[in-house]
Structures are given as structure tokens and as C-alpha cells.
């Protein structure tokens, strides 16, 4: 059974040669290096996690092996997903691009439409992947367990009690996150604070003059014109905007995740 195809057309006048579709969310987490991609994992891949106690002791003349070494693991398991679309060429015989389908009985889809459709499907897959990376639920068909689900179930995550973020309090809320960074991580080159879009917008607006400790004219007296979609940082820590992270029990709070601490 072919995919349901609905065509609304007057088939009068001249075709402009362009298609439009609803705006789609970009998959910036993968595109911009927000996470590390592990290629060619056929079934499962195991990441080892090692921890030790205070291994430096006072020197003595005897050997006393009292230290502890704990070796744990995290398992990466791919989720197989697919896109199934089947279009019937007959549905397009009365559409604007019917002439481009050819004159024989063995015609094909209009070339411009097929090109557009491929691009549109690829963008839809990118959007769904972006959403699932952060908010995915392993029990939901077409998804895998996202970071929010995994972190809520992990007792090793450092939770920060936050509130609903706006331009007036975003700097204070981000400060809570930085204060919670362990000293062993602070200063690392790849240390990153991942924030949702609402937090990023509030931070940009705050630095434009809407925060009490910034000044009415904002950075370099440019007001809200200071930001041109460049990189953001806070207290020397890189900020990464995760398009689909929206908080849940962490209340839209910016959160910390160190890529070496999976």
C-alpha cells in the first residue's frame, strides 16, 4: 500500500518551479560536534569507566596494598530506525509537473519534486534525530533513550536546583551550574554547558542590556545588536545550544555534561 498522498492543485496557469514546506529544526547537535559519534557499532560497544580511591599514601618501609580500583562499564547499543515512503506515480498525472514525467506508460516522478522530497525527508530525519538525542524515550516507537531520560535515571549526575529562566535571572542560574562543576573538570578544554534554546535566548538578551549587572546598553554599548549567531561562553566555559532540551524535572535549567564522563 502506497504512502497516502494528498495533492491540492488548480492545475491552471504556470508552475513557478518551486516547492515550500514547513520550517524544520536543524540537527545542530550532530552537525556542530555537540556529541562524539561512534561509527560502525554493529551490535554493542562497551565503554569502561574506572575509579580509584586516594592512592597516594604516607611512605613506609612495608608494602600495604590498601587502595581500591573500581572498574565499571557503560554499554552503547544502536537503535535501528527506518523511513518508509512509497509514492504512486498515478497520483501525479494531474499535477503541475505531469509533463516532466515523460510520455510513455513507464514514466517516473517529476524530477524537481523528487529532488525536493529527498531533501525534505533528510531534513525531517535530522529534526527527529535532534529531538530524540535530548528528549527521546526508549519506550516510544521510532525513538531511543535520550540524554534527559538517561540522566534522570543516573544517580551519578550532579543536579542543580533551578527555576524558570528569563533574561533577568539567567546569569545567576548559569552561575549555579558553574559553581557545581567539580574542580577536576573545571578548566578542561572540552568542558561544555549544554543549554536549551530558551536559556540561550535569555542569555543573549541579558548581555544585550537586560541584566542588572550588564548595563543598559549591553556589551560594547551595542544593545541587542551585539550577538550575530556566534559562539557563546559563560565564565570561560563554552555554551552549546541543544535545540530540543527542555528540562523536565530540571526545570529548563542549564545543565552540565562532560563528554569524558559518560
BELCOR-V599284 format. One record per backbone hydrogen bond with DSSP energy under -1.0 kcal/mol. NH is the residue of the N-H (numbers start at 1). CO is the residue of the C=O. E is the energy in kcal/mol with one decimal. If there is no record, write none. Layout:
BEGIN
[[NH:CO:E] [NH:CO:E]]
END
This chain:
BEGIN
[[3:86:-2.9] [28:26:-1.6] [31:27:-2.0] [32:28:-2.5] [33:30:-1.1] [34:29:-2.4] [45:76:-2.6] [47:74:-3.4] [49:72:-3.2] [51:70:-2.4] [53:68:-1.3] [55:53:-1.1] [66:64:-2.2] [70:51:-3.5] [72:49:-3.8] [74:47:-2.7] [76:45:-3.6] [91:88:-1.3] [92:89:-1.6] [93:90:-1.5] [95:92:-1.3] [98:95:-1.7] [100:97:-1.1] [101:98:-1.4] [108:101:-1.3] [114:110:-2.7] [115:111:-2.2] [116:112:-2.2] [117:113:-3.1] [118:114:-2.2] [119:115:-1.9] [120:116:-2.6] [121:117:-2.9] [122:118:-2.2] [123:119:-2.0] [124:120:-2.3] [125:121:-2.4] [126:122:-2.1] [127:123:-2.4] [128:124:-2.5] [129:125:-2.5] [130:126:-2.3] [131:127:-2.3] [132:128:-2.4] [133:129:-2.4] [135:131:-2.9] [136:132:-1.8] [140:137:-2.0] [143:140:-1.5] [146:136:-2.7] [147:133:-2.7] [148:134:-2.1] [150:146:-2.3] [151:147:-3.0] [152:148:-2.2] [153:149:-1.1] [154:151:-1.1] [157:154:-1.2] [170:166:-1.6] [173:169:-2.4] [174:170:-2.7] [175:171:-1.8] [176:172:-1.3] [177:173:-1.2] [178:174:-2.2] [179:175:-2.4] [180:176:-1.1] [181:178:-1.4] [185:182:-1.7] [186:182:-2.2] [188:185:-2.4] [191:188:-1.3] [193:238:-2.8] [194:255:-1.7] [195:240:-2.6] [200:196:-2.2] [201:197:-2.8] [202:198:-1.9] [203:199:-2.4] [204:200:-2.5] [205:201:-2.3] [206:202:-2.3] [207:203:-2.3] [209:206:-1.6] [210:205:-1.4] [211:206:-1.2] [214:211:-1.6] [215:211:-1.1] [218:215:-1.4] [219:207:-2.0] [221:218:-1.8] [222:219:-2.1] [223:217:-3.4] [225:222:-1.8] [226:223:-1.3] [234:237:-2.8] [237:234:-2.2] [239:232:-2.7] [240:193:-2.5] [242:195:-3.2] [245:242:-1.3] [248:246:-1.4] [250:247:-1.4] [251:248:-2.1] [253:250:-1.6] [255:194:-2.1] [257:192:-1.3] [261:258:-2.3]]
END
